[in-house]
Amino acid sequence: MKNSIKTKIWKYFIFFSLFILIFLWTFQIVLLPSYYESSKTKELETVINSISKAYHREENQNNFLNELSTISYQSGVCIILSDTVSNIDYKTDSFNKSCLQGNILNKYKNSFIESGLQKDKLITINPMFENKTLIHSLKLDNDTYVFASSSLVPIDSTVSILREQFIIVTIIVLILAFIIAYFISKKLSDPIVKLTKATKEFGKQKDNSAFDIENDFFEITELAETLKYANREVAQTEELRKELLANVSHDLKTPLTMIKAYAEMVRDLTYKNKAKREQNLNTIIEETDRLNHLVNDILTLSVMESKMMQLDLETFDLNLLIQTILDRYQIFASQEGYHFIYENQGAKMIQADQKKLEQVLYNLINNAIQYTDDQKKIEIKVNDKKKECIVEINNSGDPIPKEDLKNIWNKYYKSEKKHQRSPIGTGLGLSIVRQILDLHHFEYGVTSDIKKGTTFFFKIPK
């Protein structure tokens, strides 16, 4: 598995270990001599500065020489104080390897004094001990000079020892890196591989047990929980899709069957009987209208769910719209005994898409008619609040179970899970209502009570 997560993690861990080792080799072996020399240079700079401060602070010569000895002892640096008037040199430690001796010291002293410089530094070989020595010079006043020198102890042997140790350490680290990287990559990748296998069966697994992966990582646990949730949703969507297909097929088949049956009846039996013929033809027209409504609702819902529907916002009178719709339902009141109750409270201007809001009201009233009880009472209310208008459509009848309230907005959802052909509407009405109200960003909901019946509501901001 060339690009598997296990291989990638293993490679990254090895590369990281190699980077750390190269970093250590560079700074501990290759750059150690340069760092050591730089450190000694800074140390001598500090010593020289301390001598200068002490010289200008101490008026008593003996006190200054004592302080000079203290500085030399504490820093391990050889200090030579030279007075050109008395031609006397004071050395803090003649036997220190850091101290230059003989001609090379005199030669450097004379060269610095004659140069007229305030400060100088030099790296040279001390012939007495044959060691590399760093020397810093400082002019204290016109007649007094100080020379601080420190031996640059050969560190070749130290570097050699460190190199041998680092070779051993490198081998051990690389072996450990290989082993640890393998187990870490396995620990990380195994649950992801299992989740990947489980995801291949997405939507087909109902118990979600395949996503119960044992691991110690919060992110992988979160991923497993998310996949379990997604799997439930996909499985539910698949079930709804099958139900929708079955229900739409049923609703398409029923009017088509009736159209065919009544058309054959007109052709074969009632074509000479005008009254019967008219009755049969009216049935054909009604079923054709129902079929047309169903197709239109499916197309409307499809456009809305694809997010292609656009709002045509305008300001209009909500009260007038409700009154106009109820006037069209008077045939239900006169022929079938329905009671439509609405209190006209005068003009209520709102901003929305009038045609789509009209569709919402139609679908909610149709739904109320379909599920009302023998009282056949439908009540529409508009509660005018400070910041919003609340529209309520209530019908008397059996309450909707609490567990079903959140699902009634789904296409063809019924608590008994059995599809029946609706005498009014197409079974897609509430789903269309939800899509339109979501598009408007209107708050909506439903309450159901055995005493008060079922009330659908939505809120229109002012």
Buried (B, 14 or more C-beta within 10 A) or exposed (E): EEEEBBEBBBEEBBEEBBEEBEEBBEEBBEEBBEEBBEEBBEBBBBBBEBBBEBBEEBEEEEEBBEBBBEBBEEBBBBBBBBBEEEEEBBBBBEEBBBBBBEEBBEEBBEEBBEEEEEEBBBEBEBBBBEBBBBBBBBBBEEEBBBBBBBBBEEBEEEBEEBEEEBEEBBEEBBEEBEEBBBEBBEBBBBBBBBBEEBBEEEBEBEEBEBBEBEBEBEEBBEBBEEBBEBBBEBBEEEEBEEBBEEBBEBBBEBBEEBBEBBBEBBEEEBEEEEEBBEBBBEBBEBBBEBBEBBEEBBEBBEEBEEEEBEEEEEEBBBBBBBEEBBEEBEEBBEEEEBEBEBEEEEEBEBEBBBEBBBBBBBBBBBBBBBBBEEEBBBBBBBEEEEEBBBBBBBBBBEBBEEEBBEEBBBBBBBEEEEBEEBEBBBBBBBBBBBBBBEBBEBEBEBBBEEEEBBBBBBBBBE
